Amino acid sequence: MNEILKAMETRQSVRAYRPDPIDEETLNAILRAGTFAPSGMGRQSGKIVVVQDPATREILRAKNAEVIGNPDADPFYGAPTVLVVLADSTVPTWVEDGSLVMGNLLLAASALGVGACWIHRARETFDSPEGKALLRKWGIPETYRGVGNCILGYPAAEPQPKKPRKADFIVRVG
């Protein structure tokens, strides 16, 4: 089977991680895959911020947990790396562009044996005063908005089998 199709069929969201950091070569390969995501008119409106330092990860964790109403939760499930995907909201296809970056990151991680999961609430985080402060600190214009957080790490356990695809997923016309 084609390796890309295999990665698509076998990719799973991972929600339990070992604390070991991802080796640099593997992380760079995942990041590179994100940069090759399609984008509207080739504008490349996306941006990936790699967060591995515990202090910044904690700021993101706390804000994300606040949005879900559980300040003690770890919405990042202990993953040692958080890739924040942002996109320039002045580009009409910013949400789609950023979503495609997320998809490439998730597939590349799976293909390389790294666990990953899309964690929502990046938009709420980076629309907040705390999120805007992080953007300023990172030298990113405030026109960039959060699309998603791609958490990465080595799985603590084998993921559960993928659910079967629903019978009416595909509708053929004509």
N, C-alpha and C positions, 0 to 999 in steps of 0.2 A: 504494500500500500504506500502511496505517496506520503512522505514524512509530514508535510503540512496538513494533509487530511487526517493523518493519524493523530497529530497534536490536537487538532480540533475535536476529534472524537473522544480523546482520552483526557483532555484537560478537566481538572476539578478545582473547585474553590477549596482552599485549605484554611482551616480555622484553628490550628494548633501548631506552634512552631518551636523548634529547638533554638536556643540562644546563639548558636554559632553564626558568625557573619558569613555572608556570601563572598566567595573568592572574587577578587577584582576582575579577572578575565571573564568570568561568567556574568557578573553584573554589567560589565561593559557591553557584552554581547546582547543582553536583554535591553539595555538602554539604546543601543544602536538600532535594534529592531523597532523600537518606538519611534525613532526619527524617520523611519521609512514608511510610516502610515500614510495612506492617501489623505489628501486634504482638498477642500474646495478651491478650484482654480490654481492648485499648487501653492497656495499662500503660506502653508506651514504655520498656521496660527498657534499650534500647540507649543508647550514648554514643559519640561520635566525637571522637577526639583528633587534631588536625592537627599533624603534625610536619614542619617545614621547616628547622629549624635543624640545621646539620651535626653539632653535638655530640650532640644527642639522637638523631638518625638513626643516628649511629655506635654509640651504646649499643644501640639496637634491632638494628642489623645484626649486631653482635658477638654478642649473646645468641642471635639466630636462627641464626647460623652455628655457634655452639657446639652448639646442639641438634641440628643435622644432622651434626655431627662434622667440619666443615671450617671451622676458625676464620678462614681467609683468604678465604672465599667472600663474595660480595655477593648474598645472597638477594633483595635489592631491585633488582637489575639496573641500578643507577645512577639509578633514579627519584628526582627531586628532592623529591617529596612522598610521605609515608607517612601514610595515614589509619588509625589504630588503632581498630578497632571493638571495644568492650567491651560487656558487658551485665551487669545486676545478677543475680547467681546466686541471690538469694532469690526471684526470680520463676520459677515452674516452666517457663515457655517461653523462658528466657533464650537458649538456643542457637538456637532457631528465630527469635526476635526479632532477634538479632544477625546471623543469616544473611540475613534479609530486608533488613536495612540494607545489608549487603555487596552483595546483588544490585542494589538500587536504585543504589548508588554506581557499580557497574560499568556498568550500562546507561546511566546519565546521562552518565558519562564518554565512553562510546562515541558516544552521540548528539551530544555536543558536540565531537567530534574529538580527545579526549584519550585517550591510551593508559592502560590499567589492567590490573592482574592481582591476583588474590586470592593472598596469600602466607600460608601456614599457620604454625603454631607460635606464634601470639599467646597461646594458652592456656598453653603451657609457659613463655613469656617472663613473663607476668604472674602465674603461680603461683610463680615463683622469688623469692628475696629481693631481687634487683635490680629485678625488675618491680614488686614490692610497694613498694619504695622510690620508684619513679617514680610510682606511684599516689598515694602520700602527698605527694610533691612537687607533683603536679598537683591535690591537694585532692579526690581521688576515693576513696570508701570501698573498703576491701579486699574487699567483697562483689562488686565488679565483677571479671569474669574476661574474659580475651581470647577473642575469637571469630575474628578474622582481621585481617590487615593488607592494606589496599587501597592498592597503590602507584599513583601517578599521575605522568604526564609526557607530553611530546610524543614520539611514536615516532621512533626513530632510523632505522627502515626500515619498509617495508610489511610488515604481518603476513602469514604464510603463509595460503593459503586454508583455510577451515574444513573439517574432515573431514565427509564425508557422514554423515547421521544413520543409525544402525543400523536394519536392516529390522524388527526386532522390538521397537522402542522402545515402541510403543503396543500394548496388548492390549485388545481390546474384548470385553466380556462382556455377553451378552443382546441 
